[in-house]
Amino acid sequence: MLVVDLAGYEGPLDLLLDLARRNQIDLTSIKILPLAEQYLDFVQRAKALRIELAADILVMAAWLAFLKSRLIAPAEDDEGADGEELAEDLAFRLRRLEAMREAADRLFARPRLGREVFGRGAPEVTTVRQERTFKGSLYDLLTAYGAIRQDEIVRETTMEKRPVFSLVDARRVMERIVGGHADWLPLDVLVQAMPPGQDRRAVIASTFGAALEMAREGKISVRQNGPFAPLFLRATTEAERREADG
């Protein structure tokens, strides 16, 4: 802090500004030359201090010189602020600067990490938990469901052709097998003699239907020894066919 010793005042420079603002000291009695000399001497001694401190003192000294010049030779046509307003503005700036300094001092006075306080060795384990909240009306739900179903609809339908063992095919095979044997043949033997790769149920149904049709025409004879017993087939003889026709 710069302490000045002038004619009519001795004390800190910022207090001199405050007294000048309150009209408790006559600025016209303050000589600028001793003030400038004391300021230069303070700057020489403050080289090891903070440079911003000397700058603040320079601002205050310049304002004092300016205020004194306004009081000694006021400009009649000057519509700017008078000396009192300028002094009030300077005092406000000084108070704000002092508040910033105090805040900075409090910050630097706090314990510093790595010097006064130290962090724990183990790292902090942070768990992130996410929660989803769904909001929507019934219309939104139906619209979303319809869009999903629309994407799942098959655009092109292909009907797979299933192999069919017709009555004509079954009759052709039976005529070839039964016609060459005079003995009774089980129906299962005829089913096993059908072409491979066919649906077994279709083969059995077509073979049974062809057997009934050929029996109705008198070309084969069908025998079954009991309910649910195996069926036997054999070709009819010429005499049996004439007897059936007569």
Backbone bond lengths (Angstrom), bond angles and torsions (degrees), N, CA, C in turn:
res aa  C-N    CA-C-N  psi(-1)  N-CA   C-N-CA  omega(-1)  CA-C   N-CA-C  phi
1 M - - - 1.464 - - 1.525 108.44 -
2 L 1.318 115.75 131.24 1.465 121.44 179.51 1.532 109.32 -83.24
3 V 1.337 115.37 120.39 1.465 122.23 176.37 1.527 107.54 -105.42
4 V 1.328 116.03 121.34 1.468 121.02 -176.83 1.527 109.55 -105.24
5 D 1.336 114.94 151.50 1.470 122.27 177.76 1.516 107.05 -127.36
6 L 1.336 114.95 97.98 1.453 121.33 -176.49 1.523 108.98 -120.30
7 A 1.291 114.58 169.67 1.464 119.25 177.27 1.517 109.24 -68.00
8 G 1.304 117.08 115.00 1.455 121.14 179.43 1.512 113.70 94.44
9 Y 1.307 118.71 -4.06 1.475 120.24 179.66 1.522 108.97 -157.63
10 E 1.341 114.33 142.15 1.464 122.09 173.05 1.525 107.55 -146.71
11 G 1.313 117.12 120.04 1.458 121.30 -178.95 1.519 111.57 159.59
12 P 1.335 116.58 -169.22 1.471 120.56 -178.74 1.523 111.25 -64.22
13 L 1.328 114.82 151.13 1.458 119.77 -177.76 1.528 111.62 -69.87
14 D 1.341 117.52 -38.37 1.464 118.53 -179.95 1.518 111.73 -67.30
15 L 1.363 117.29 -30.77 1.468 119.68 175.43 1.526 110.23 -68.03
16 L 1.319 116.53 -35.97 1.460 119.86 176.54 1.522 110.57 -61.06
17 L 1.309 116.95 -41.03 1.461 119.75 177.22 1.520 111.33 -63.56
18 D 1.327 116.50 -41.86 1.463 119.72 -179.13 1.524 110.82 -64.93
19 L 1.340 117.56 -40.75 1.466 120.50 178.44 1.520 110.97 -66.56
20 A 1.332 115.76 -36.40 1.462 118.44 177.99 1.518 110.89 -65.73
21 R 1.328 116.41 -36.53 1.463 119.43 179.58 1.520 110.79 -66.11
22 R 1.317 116.80 -36.87 1.468 120.86 -178.26 1.533 112.46 -86.84
23 N 1.300 117.85 6.30 1.470 122.43 -179.87 1.525 112.51 60.38
24 Q 1.326 117.13 29.87 1.457 120.81 177.95 1.527 111.87 -95.42
25 I 1.305 116.14 -0.24 1.459 120.47 176.72 1.514 107.66 -144.37
26 D 1.321 116.19 143.50 1.465 121.62 -177.68 1.524 108.97 -89.02
27 L 1.322 115.06 111.10 1.458 118.66 -179.38 1.524 112.19 -67.45
28 T 1.339 116.32 -23.09 1.468 117.83 -179.62 1.525 111.93 -68.35
29 S 1.350 116.24 -19.94 1.464 119.27 179.06 1.523 112.57 -87.42
30 I 1.348 116.41 -7.03 1.462 120.56 -179.86 1.517 108.60 -86.03
31 K 1.333 116.30 128.25 1.454 121.24 177.70 1.523 109.57 -91.47
32 I 1.323 115.41 132.72 1.455 120.95 -176.05 1.526 111.67 -74.71
33 L 1.344 118.53 -35.03 1.460 121.01 -176.24 1.526 112.47 -61.54
34 P 1.360 119.59 -49.14 1.472 117.66 176.67 1.533 112.14 -61.70
35 L 1.327 116.22 -34.72 1.467 118.97 178.38 1.528 111.09 -63.14
36 A 1.340 116.95 -43.07 1.459 120.39 179.44 1.518 111.25 -66.00
37 E 1.346 117.22 -40.27 1.466 119.95 179.77 1.527 111.12 -64.38
38 Q 1.337 116.42 -43.20 1.464 118.87 179.35 1.542 111.19 -66.57
39 Y 1.318 116.20 -34.00 1.468 118.71 177.59 1.529 111.07 -65.91
40 L 1.352 116.98 -44.32 1.460 120.07 179.78 1.525 110.87 -63.02
41 D 1.334 116.22 -39.06 1.465 119.32 177.27 1.523 110.87 -64.31
42 F 1.337 116.89 -38.32 1.471 120.45 178.68 1.532 111.10 -65.95
43 V 1.345 116.02 -39.19 1.462 119.66 179.26 1.520 110.57 -63.24
44 Q 1.343 116.98 -40.31 1.457 119.76 178.68 1.529 111.26 -63.13
45 R 1.336 116.82 -36.49 1.462 119.97 -179.88 1.530 112.75 -80.59
46 A 1.343 116.54 -16.34 1.472 120.30 -175.36 1.520 112.43 -99.79
47 K 1.340 117.82 16.09 1.462 119.15 179.94 1.526 111.42 -62.49
48 A 1.324 115.60 -34.21 1.470 118.65 179.85 1.520 112.38 -80.52
49 L 1.347 117.56 -9.01 1.456 121.09 179.93 1.518 109.80 -90.18
50 R 1.308 116.30 -173.16 1.463 120.81 179.49 1.515 110.36 -71.55
51 I 1.315 116.49 136.57 1.460 120.98 -177.42 1.521 111.25 -67.79
52 E 1.362 116.46 -29.37 1.450 118.00 -179.37 1.525 111.91 -68.35
53 L 1.376 116.98 -24.66 1.464 119.68 177.52 1.527 110.30 -66.58
54 A 1.324 116.58 -45.25 1.468 119.89 177.46 1.517 111.37 -63.40
55 A 1.333 116.82 -35.88 1.464 119.97 178.81 1.520 110.90 -64.78
56 D 1.329 117.35 -40.19 1.466 120.08 178.45 1.531 110.99 -63.80
57 I 1.334 116.03 -41.36 1.463 119.21 178.94 1.522 110.68 -63.95
58 L 1.334 116.14 -37.72 1.463 119.76 177.68 1.522 110.97 -62.45
59 V 1.312 116.50 -40.69 1.462 119.75 179.20 1.522 110.78 -63.12
60 M 1.331 117.03 -43.53 1.463 120.05 -179.27 1.527 110.96 -65.28
61 A 1.335 115.94 -41.55 1.464 118.19 179.45 1.521 111.26 -65.26
62 A 1.325 116.37 -39.64 1.461 119.51 178.61 1.522 111.20 -64.42
63 W 1.323 115.94 -38.58 1.460 118.89 178.57 1.538 110.91 -66.20
64 L 1.303 116.88 -38.86 1.466 119.00 177.72 1.526 110.81 -62.24
65 A 1.335 115.18 -42.93 1.466 118.26 178.70 1.523 110.93 -63.82
66 F 1.341 116.04 -39.04 1.460 119.41 179.88 1.526 111.17 -67.32
67 L 1.342 116.45 -42.67 1.465 119.75 178.87 1.528 110.89 -61.79
68 K 1.334 115.71 -42.08 1.467 118.47 -179.63 1.529 110.76 -64.03
69 S 1.356 115.92 -39.48 1.466 118.63 178.92 1.521 111.30 -65.25
70 R 1.333 118.14 -35.42 1.464 120.82 178.35 1.525 111.01 -68.31
71 L 1.343 115.95 -34.19 1.465 119.04 -179.69 1.526 111.62 -75.52
72 I 1.336 116.10 -36.62 1.467 119.23 -177.26 1.522 111.17 -74.23
73 A 1.331 116.20 -47.87 1.473 119.87 -175.99 1.512 109.28 -129.44
74 P 1.328 117.75 76.61 1.471 119.17 179.48 1.517 111.07 -71.46
75 A 1.313 115.93 140.41 1.471 120.89 178.18 1.517 109.15 -83.21
76 E 1.384 115.70 127.26 1.453 119.14 -176.71 1.521 112.29 -69.54
77 D 1.344 116.11 -35.45 1.465 118.48 -177.07 1.520 112.78 -94.96
78 D 1.327 116.61 11.30 1.471 119.68 -179.35 1.517 108.69 -82.26
79 E 1.306 115.81 118.22 1.466 120.65 179.88 1.526 112.01 -94.10
80 G 1.348 117.80 7.07 1.454 120.60 -178.75 1.519 111.59 -76.79
81 A 1.317 115.58 -169.09 1.460 121.67 -177.76 1.521 109.82 -73.86
82 D 1.335 116.69 146.46 1.446 121.20 178.73 1.526 110.29 -81.74
83 G 1.342 115.72 -179.62 1.456 120.08 -177.04 1.507 113.65 -62.80
84 E 1.328 117.03 -36.72 1.468 120.00 -178.73 1.521 111.48 -66.37
85 E 1.346 116.26 -41.57 1.463 119.18 179.14 1.522 111.17 -65.83
86 L 1.333 115.89 -40.22 1.458 119.01 178.24 1.522 111.14 -64.42
87 A 1.329 116.12 -38.86 1.460 119.38 178.29 1.525 111.04 -64.94
88 E 1.325 116.67 -40.60 1.464 119.73 177.87 1.528 111.05 -63.57
89 D 1.352 115.64 -41.15 1.464 118.83 178.76 1.524 111.11 -63.56
90 L 1.332 116.42 -40.63 1.457 119.48 178.89 1.523 111.25 -66.01
91 A 1.332 116.27 -41.23 1.460 119.26 178.64 1.527 111.20 -62.53
92 F 1.334 116.43 -38.79 1.471 119.64 177.04 1.526 111.14 -62.74
93 R 1.334 116.13 -43.59 1.458 119.60 179.30 1.528 111.22 -62.94
94 L 1.345 115.88 -39.28 1.463 119.44 179.60 1.524 111.18 -66.12
95 R 1.336 117.27 -40.92 1.467 119.57 178.44 1.528 110.97 -64.43
96 R 1.343 115.96 -40.53 1.460 118.36 178.60 1.528 111.36 -65.91
97 L 1.340 116.25 -39.43 1.461 119.45 177.66 1.521 111.20 -63.78
98 E 1.333 116.39 -39.92 1.458 119.76 178.74 1.524 111.26 -65.39
99 A 1.350 116.83 -37.44 1.466 119.67 177.52 1.524 110.96 -64.85
100 M 1.338 116.58 -39.56 1.462 119.00 177.68 1.521 111.22 -66.00
101 R 1.316 116.52 -37.94 1.466 119.38 178.00 1.526 111.03 -63.88
102 E 1.323 115.96 -44.17 1.465 118.63 179.42 1.523 111.29 -62.61
103 A 1.347 116.73 -40.10 1.464 119.23 178.01 1.521 111.02 -64.42
104 A 1.346 116.78 -40.84 1.465 119.69 178.17 1.519 111.16 -64.89
105 D 1.338 116.98 -40.00 1.469 119.74 178.41 1.521 111.04 -63.88
106 R 1.337 117.06 -39.22 1.468 119.22 178.60 1.525 111.35 -65.82
107 L 1.340 115.96 -37.72 1.467 118.79 178.28 1.524 111.45 -64.84
108 F 1.334 116.40 -45.64 1.460 119.04 -179.60 1.525 112.25 -70.78
109 A 1.332 117.38 -20.68 1.464 120.08 178.09 1.521 112.69 -80.27
110 R 1.308 117.81 -11.30 1.462 120.51 179.43 1.525 110.06 -70.66
111 P 1.336 116.74 154.37 1.475 119.30 177.98 1.525 110.91 -61.20
112 R 1.317 116.26 137.52 1.454 121.90 -177.40 1.527 110.05 -102.80
113 L 1.322 114.08 139.20 1.456 120.56 179.75 1.526 109.50 -68.26
114 G 1.319 114.84 129.24 1.457 120.19 -179.20 1.508 113.98 92.77
115 R 1.360 116.95 -9.07 1.460 119.53 178.34 1.525 111.17 -123.13
116 E 1.327 116.96 -59.72 1.472 119.19 175.32 1.527 112.03 -93.69
117 V 1.309 117.21 -33.88 1.466 121.39 178.75 1.523 108.27 -124.59
118 F 1.341 115.02 154.35 1.459 120.92 -177.04 1.522 109.08 -133.42
119 G 1.320 115.27 145.73 1.455 120.62 177.71 1.516 111.54 -76.27
120 R 1.306 116.01 158.35 1.458 120.84 179.06 1.522 109.44 -71.56
121 G 1.326 116.06 151.79 1.458 120.26 -177.31 1.512 113.49 -71.00
122 A 1.335 116.39 -41.66 1.467 120.01 -178.88 1.521 109.07 -78.33
123 P 1.322 117.27 136.88 1.473 119.00 178.87 1.518 111.50 -71.45
124 E 1.305 115.09 152.51 1.455 120.50 176.84 1.527 109.93 -71.70
125 V 1.312 115.39 134.77 1.464 121.11 178.08 1.526 107.66 -95.96
126 T 1.291 115.37 115.11 1.461 121.05 -178.07 1.516 109.55 -106.53
127 T 1.295 115.99 126.69 1.458 121.83 178.65 1.525 108.81 -108.70
128 V 1.298 115.20 124.38 1.463 121.42 -179.97 1.525 108.55 -100.89
129 R 1.289 115.82 120.96 1.460 120.85 179.31 1.520 108.63 -115.34
130 Q 1.305 114.51 124.19 1.453 120.75 -178.88 1.525 109.61 -107.29
131 E 1.292 115.54 134.71 1.457 121.84 177.49 1.524 108.65 -123.06
132 R 1.300 115.43 131.65 1.456 121.11 -179.70 1.525 109.74 -103.92
133 T 1.270 114.94 131.56 1.455 121.40 178.43 1.525 108.25 -119.34
134 F 1.316 115.37 119.84 1.459 120.72 -178.61 1.529 108.78 -101.89
135 K 1.290 115.36 130.82 1.450 121.75 178.40 1.518 108.40 -128.80
136 G 1.296 115.46 132.40 1.461 118.98 179.77 1.517 110.07 179.85
137 S 1.320 115.44 155.99 1.456 121.58 179.61 1.524 110.03 -90.76
138 L 1.329 115.31 176.26 1.461 120.23 177.53 1.522 110.81 -63.44
139 Y 1.317 116.29 -35.87 1.466 119.59 178.38 1.532 110.95 -63.60
140 D 1.336 116.66 -41.94 1.467 119.87 178.12 1.519 111.02 -63.04
141 L 1.343 116.77 -39.99 1.461 120.39 179.59 1.523 111.23 -64.04
142 L 1.338 116.98 -45.39 1.465 120.12 -179.97 1.527 111.27 -66.45
143 T 1.326 116.60 -37.27 1.467 119.60 178.42 1.521 111.37 -64.05
144 A 1.328 116.75 -43.26 1.464 119.85 179.12 1.521 111.26 -65.95
145 Y 1.336 116.82 -40.83 1.462 119.61 179.09 1.527 110.88 -64.94
146 G 1.340 116.45 -41.21 1.464 119.34 178.46 1.519 112.40 -63.23
147 A 1.348 117.19 -37.04 1.465 119.82 178.90 1.522 111.42 -66.27
148 I 1.346 116.35 -38.40 1.469 119.37 178.45 1.515 110.82 -67.80
149 R 1.318 116.32 -44.12 1.463 119.48 179.88 1.523 111.36 -65.20
150 Q 1.316 117.50 -34.44 1.460 120.57 179.07 1.527 110.89 -63.51
151 D 1.331 116.67 -35.40 1.460 119.70 178.58 1.520 111.92 -72.56
152 E 1.346 117.27 -25.42 1.456 120.25 -177.74 1.525 113.10 -87.05
153 I 1.321 118.23 -9.52 1.469 120.89 -178.89 1.529 109.56 -68.58
154 V 1.330 115.49 132.88 1.459 120.70 178.71 1.520 108.53 -75.03
155 R 1.299 116.18 120.88 1.460 120.60 -177.42 1.526 111.69 -74.13
156 E 1.324 117.78 -30.98 1.461 121.70 -176.45 1.525 108.71 -130.24
157 T 1.305 115.73 126.69 1.464 121.47 -178.85 1.522 109.49 -107.60
158 T 1.313 115.24 127.69 1.471 121.57 178.99 1.523 108.73 -118.20
159 M 1.292 116.38 121.06 1.461 122.01 178.91 1.529 108.80 -87.31
160 E 1.314 115.28 121.11 1.459 119.81 179.43 1.535 109.42 -79.31
161 K 1.280 114.86 130.67 1.463 120.44 -178.68 1.529 109.79 -79.64
162 R 1.317 114.69 120.38 1.457 119.80 179.95 1.530 109.69 -87.78
163 P 1.315 116.25 141.55 1.479 118.16 177.29 1.533 110.94 -67.49
164 V 1.310 115.35 131.71 1.476 121.16 -178.25 1.536 108.66 -119.01
165 F 1.333 114.97 128.65 1.477 121.05 176.12 1.530 106.54 -103.13
166 S 1.315 114.81 103.43 1.466 120.51 -171.70 1.526 111.79 -79.77
167 L 1.359 114.65 169.54 1.467 120.31 176.47 1.526 111.39 -64.39
168 V 1.309 116.19 -34.67 1.473 119.51 -179.91 1.517 110.49 -63.32
169 D 1.347 115.82 -43.52 1.465 118.97 179.12 1.525 110.87 -65.97
170 A 1.340 117.13 -41.62 1.465 119.87 179.63 1.527 111.19 -64.92
171 R 1.318 117.41 -39.97 1.471 120.07 -179.95 1.525 110.59 -66.59
172 R 1.305 118.17 -38.89 1.457 120.90 -179.67 1.538 110.29 -62.15
173 V 1.331 116.45 -42.53 1.465 119.78 179.59 1.524 110.46 -67.68
174 M 1.342 117.90 -40.57 1.465 120.72 -178.77 1.524 110.98 -66.16
175 E 1.310 118.40 -40.77 1.464 120.57 179.23 1.529 110.99 -62.49
176 R 1.335 116.30 -35.37 1.459 118.97 -179.61 1.527 111.51 -72.74
177 I 1.342 117.41 -37.81 1.468 119.62 -175.57 1.527 111.17 -84.64
178 V 1.331 116.69 -49.29 1.472 119.67 -176.22 1.528 110.63 -69.69
179 G 1.311 117.24 -34.32 1.461 119.55 -178.15 1.515 113.52 -65.44
180 G 1.298 119.15 -22.21 1.454 122.15 -179.60 1.504 113.70 -95.24
181 H 1.343 119.62 4.15 1.463 122.76 -179.47 1.524 108.82 -129.30
182 A 1.323 114.30 137.30 1.468 119.20 177.62 1.512 111.88 -94.94
183 D 1.331 118.15 -13.16 1.464 121.82 -178.33 1.534 110.04 -90.75
184 W 1.326 112.53 168.99 1.462 118.90 177.81 1.539 110.05 -74.03
185 L 1.309 115.13 136.10 1.470 121.73 179.18 1.531 109.38 -120.31
186 P 1.333 117.25 132.84 1.471 118.49 176.58 1.528 111.06 -65.18
187 L 1.304 115.20 149.31 1.477 119.34 178.10 1.531 111.51 -64.12
188 D 1.332 116.74 -29.92 1.472 119.83 179.82 1.520 111.49 -63.95
189 V 1.344 116.44 -32.86 1.462 119.42 178.24 1.519 110.30 -65.00
190 L 1.315 115.35 -38.62 1.459 118.90 178.02 1.528 111.27 -67.21
191 V 1.329 116.20 -37.79 1.473 119.73 178.89 1.523 110.22 -64.20
192 Q 1.338 116.29 -41.83 1.462 119.60 179.75 1.520 112.44 -67.97
193 A 1.322 117.06 -23.95 1.467 120.55 -179.80 1.514 113.01 -82.79
194 M 1.306 117.74 -5.32 1.453 120.37 179.52 1.534 110.46 -69.67
195 P 1.330 119.09 159.15 1.467 122.00 -178.81 1.526 111.14 -59.02
196 P 1.347 118.12 141.59 1.474 120.78 179.81 1.529 111.31 -72.21
197 G 1.324 114.17 165.65 1.464 119.76 179.04 1.505 114.42 84.61
198 Q 1.329 118.51 4.31 1.457 121.89 -179.62 1.524 109.85 -97.19
199 D 1.318 114.48 158.65 1.458 120.20 175.12 1.526 108.92 -69.85
200 R 1.329 116.68 124.08 1.468 120.54 -174.53 1.518 111.22 -61.44
201 R 1.328 116.92 -39.97 1.462 118.25 -179.97 1.528 111.25 -64.99
202 A 1.334 116.45 -39.10 1.472 119.03 177.66 1.525 111.31 -66.82
203 V 1.339 117.03 -36.56 1.471 120.66 179.13 1.524 110.53 -65.20
204 I 1.345 117.19 -44.76 1.472 120.70 -179.22 1.526 110.23 -64.17
205 A 1.345 116.08 -44.83 1.464 118.94 -178.71 1.523 111.36 -64.28
206 S 1.329 117.42 -43.36 1.470 120.02 -179.39 1.528 111.10 -68.72
207 T 1.323 117.75 -38.37 1.474 120.69 179.05 1.525 111.18 -65.56
208 F 1.349 116.31 -42.83 1.460 119.53 179.47 1.526 110.41 -65.83
209 G 1.339 116.99 -41.41 1.457 119.34 178.72 1.520 112.24 -64.98
210 A 1.333 117.26 -40.15 1.464 120.22 177.89 1.521 111.38 -66.44
211 A 1.343 117.36 -35.57 1.466 120.71 178.85 1.525 110.57 -65.45
212 L 1.338 117.48 -42.73 1.462 119.61 178.70 1.527 111.17 -64.61
213 E 1.314 116.54 -39.88 1.461 119.80 179.96 1.532 111.10 -65.53
214 M 1.320 117.78 -43.34 1.467 121.04 179.21 1.524 111.06 -68.67
215 A 1.350 118.29 -33.29 1.467 120.66 176.75 1.518 110.08 -68.20
216 R 1.349 117.25 -37.52 1.459 119.87 177.73 1.530 110.67 -65.21
217 E 1.314 116.98 -33.87 1.466 120.40 178.40 1.536 112.59 -80.35
218 G 1.329 116.73 -7.00 1.462 120.49 177.88 1.508 114.23 82.22
219 K 1.299 118.71 16.37 1.457 121.48 -178.77 1.521 112.16 -88.21
220 I 1.327 118.62 -24.00 1.461 121.89 176.88 1.514 108.54 -136.77
221 S 1.321 113.86 162.86 1.463 120.99 175.28 1.517 107.87 -114.34
222 V 1.331 116.05 143.12 1.462 122.47 -177.80 1.513 108.20 -119.28
223 R 1.369 116.02 134.11 1.457 119.63 -179.06 1.525 108.67 -134.87
224 Q 1.364 113.70 141.14 1.468 120.48 176.05 1.512 107.45 -141.94
225 N 1.307 117.95 122.63 1.458 122.14 -173.51 1.520 113.17 -77.21
226 G 1.301 120.23 -15.27 1.455 122.00 -179.85 1.519 110.56 -173.77
227 P 1.347 115.17 170.75 1.465 118.26 178.34 1.532 111.04 -58.50
228 F 1.289 114.37 135.26 1.471 121.83 178.72 1.527 112.95 63.20
229 A 1.321 116.35 14.01 1.462 120.28 176.62 1.523 109.35 -82.98
230 P 1.323 118.41 160.14 1.465 120.82 179.60 1.520 111.76 -61.49
231 L 1.318 116.39 150.03 1.459 123.16 176.62 1.527 109.26 -92.82
232 F 1.351 113.93 140.73 1.458 120.54 177.68 1.519 108.39 -121.58
233 L 1.311 116.34 144.58 1.464 122.25 -178.16 1.530 109.22 -131.31
234 R 1.345 113.74 147.22 1.461 119.14 170.71 1.511 108.22 -154.61
235 A 1.320 114.81 156.58 1.468 119.69 -179.91 1.533 110.18 -75.45
236 T 1.328 116.84 140.94 1.469 120.44 178.29 1.534 109.76 -78.03
237 T 1.341 114.51 152.67 1.468 120.28 177.74 1.519 109.51 -84.65
238 E 1.328 114.38 169.56 1.462 119.80 178.93 1.512 110.96 -64.21
239 A 1.342 116.63 -37.24 1.467 120.58 -179.42 1.528 110.18 -66.37
240 E 1.336 116.62 -39.53 1.463 120.10 179.67 1.532 110.91 -67.15
241 R 1.305 116.42 -33.76 1.457 118.44 179.81 1.537 110.46 -72.17
242 R 1.371 117.69 -38.83 1.468 120.12 178.31 1.520 109.79 -66.81
243 E 1.346 115.62 -37.88 1.470 118.72 179.97 1.518 110.30 -65.88
244 A 1.331 115.58 -38.13 1.460 118.62 178.94 1.522 111.09 -69.28
245 D 1.348 117.68 -32.88 1.454 120.03 179.86 1.522 111.37 -76.40
246 G 1.368 117.59 -32.67 1.450 120.77 -176.84 1.483 111.85 -75.79
